[in-house]
Amino acid sequence: MEQRDMIRMANQIASFFNGSGPELAVKDAAEHINKFWDPRMRSALIAHLAKGGEGLDATILKAAGLIRKPQTSAA
């Protein structure tokens, strides 16, 4: 997935939840990403957030600590 597409999708999620108030929007956006995003997408988002999160909505930036790192399987 292209980074710009990931940013667009994350910002759409933030936009959807922003109407519910700032605190709830952060919690709900992180919950949505944790529940529905593929582990590779979450990894890419976490990596982008670690580099500053350029282009991401403030709700996603605030949700960074709530977004779970995907589990790595020990093979």
C-alpha positions in Angstrom: 0.0 0.0 0.0 1.2 3.5 -0.8 1.9 5.7 2.1 -0.4 8.4 0.8 -3.2 5.9 0.7 -2.6 4.9 4.2 -2.6 8.5 5.4 -5.8 9.2 3.5 -7.5 6.2 5.0 -6.3 7.0 8.5 -7.5 10.6 8.1 -10.9 9.4 6.8 -11.3 7.3 10.0 -10.3 10.4 12.1 -12.8 12.5 10.2 -15.6 10.1 10.9 -14.9 9.9 14.6 -14.0 13.6 15.1 -17.7 14.5 15.5 -17.9 12.5 18.7 -15.6 14.8 20.6 -11.8 14.8 21.0 -11.3 12.2 23.7 -13.8 9.7 22.3 -12.6 10.3 18.7 -9.0 9.3 19.7 -10.2 6.1 21.5 -12.6 5.1 18.7 -10.2 5.8 15.9 -7.5 3.7 17.6 -10.0 0.9 18.3 -11.2 0.9 14.7 -7.6 0.7 13.4 -6.7 -2.1 15.8 -9.8 -4.1 14.9 -10.0 -3.7 11.2 -6.6 -2.8 9.8 -4.4 -5.6 8.5 -1.2 -6.1 10.6 1.0 -4.8 7.7 -1.1 -1.6 7.5 -0.8 -1.1 11.3 2.9 -1.6 11.1 3.2 0.9 8.3 1.1 3.4 10.2 3.2 2.9 13.4 6.4 3.4 11.4 5.0 6.6 9.9 3.9 7.9 13.3 7.4 7.1 14.7 8.8 9.4 12.0 6.5 12.3 13.1 3.3 11.3 11.3 3.4 14.0 8.6 0.1 14.5 7.0 -2.0 12.7 9.6 -5.0 14.2 11.4 -4.3 15.3 15.0 -6.7 12.6 16.2 -4.5 9.9 14.7 -1.4 11.5 16.1 -3.0 11.5 19.6 -4.2 7.9 19.1 -0.6 6.7 18.4 -0.1 5.2 21.8 -3.3 3.2 21.6 -2.6 1.6 18.3 -1.3 -1.9 18.9 1.8 -3.2 17.3 1.0 -6.4 15.4 2.2 -9.6 17.0 5.2 -11.2 15.3 5.0 -15.0 15.1 8.0 -16.9 16.2 8.8 -19.5 13.6 
